[in-house]
Amino acid sequence: SPDTNTYFISLASFGLKYVFVSGGVCSSLGKGVTTSSVGALLRAKGYRVTAIKIDPYINIDAGLMSPYEHGEVFVLDDGGEADLDLGNYERMMNLSLTRDNNITTGKIYSAVINKERRGDYLGRTVQVVPHITAEII
């Protein structure tokens, strides 16, 4: 895995800025609409924007989640199944998002487990720190 300090220094040299919209597990607070609106305003001012939704679910994606609990699924251009917020991001910010714009705990753990099974960690004990945190970064 790359040295995280080098990674952040290289990103900083490009002048990247991040806006985080957080609300924990509280649903229907308007986090998705807020994200879409801020992104649309920034884009209107000439900034290049994108959106990434991070969900704490163990599910890989929203495809098999109950629509009664989580709402309907939005299908992305690459076939990824995501939360409806990604549909709002696409429409309001005029973007074409992919499954990589939707991160879940399940995706992160699955990627780490697949690396472990391939032998990428050379027999080391796989742990939350540093392996899961490195996968997130």
N, C-alpha and C positions, 0 to 999 in steps of 0.2 A: 504494500500500500504506500502511496506517496506521503512524503513528510508533510504533515498538515500545516506547519508554519510556512513552508515554501509555497504550498497551494494558496493560502490566504494572501501572502505577499504578492504572488503573481496575479491574483484576482484584483487586488487593490491597485495594482499598476494600470489596470484597464479603467479605473474610475467607476466600478460597479457599485450600485447602491441597492439596498434591500429595504422593503417595507414589509413588516410582519403584522398580520391581523390575527389575533389570538382570542380565544374565548373558551378554552377548555372543552368540557363535554356538554356545555349548554347549547341546545339546539334552537334554531329559529330566532337567533338574536340579530340576524342580518349580516353575519360575517362575510358570506359569499357575495351579497349585493354590495357591501362596503368595499370589498376587494375589487370587484368589477368596476365600481364607480371610480375609485382612486386610480385604477389602471387606465380607464378611459380618459380621465382628466390628464394624467401624465402623458398618454399617447397624443392627446390633442395639443399638448405643449411641445410635441416633437421628440419626446423620449421614446426609446425602444423599450417595450415592456413584455413580460411574460408572467405567467402565474403557475404556481405549484401548490397543490393541495396536499397536506399531510394529515392523514387520519390514523388514530391509534389502533385501528382494528387489526386483528390477527388475520382476517381475510386477505387474500392476495389482491382482490379488487371487489367492486360492488356487484359483480355479475350474479352471484348466488345469494346475496343478502336479501332478506325479506323486505319487499316494498312497503309493507305495513309498518315496519320498524324504521326503515331508512329512506323511504321514498323511492321514486323510480330511478332507473339506471339511464345514464347518458352514454351513448356509444360514440366513441371518438373515431376520427378518420382512419386510424390504423387498426380499428377493431377493439381497442381497449374499452373496458366497461368501467365507468366511473360515476361518481356522485353528480347530481344535476348541477352543482355549483360550477363544474367544468364547462357545462353548456352555457351558463351565464357568462363565464369568463370569455369563451369564444365569441359569443354574440356581442357583448358590450365592448370588448377590447379589440374586436376584429382580428382574432387569432385562429390558428389551426393548431390545436394541442394534440399531444400523443399520450400514450399510457405512461410515459416517463414524467408527465406533469402531475401524476397522481401517485403519491407515495403512501404506502400503508406499512404498519409494523410487520404484517405478514410477508410483504415483498422483501423487506430488509432481512428478516430472519431466513426466508427461503434462499435468498442470494448467498448468505453466509453459510448456510447448511450445504448448498450445492458446491461452494468452494471447498468446504471441508471434505466432502465426499470425493471430489476430484483430487484431493491431496495438496491443494494450494497452500495449506498451512504447515505442510511438512511434519505432520504428527503432533504439532503443538496443541495444547489444550485451548479450545476455542472459548472465548469469554465475551461478555457484554463489552467490557473495556479491555482491550482496544478494538476487537473485531467488529462488533455491531456498530460502535461509534464511527469507526473508519468507513464502514459501508454507507452510513448516512452522509458523511462528508463527501 
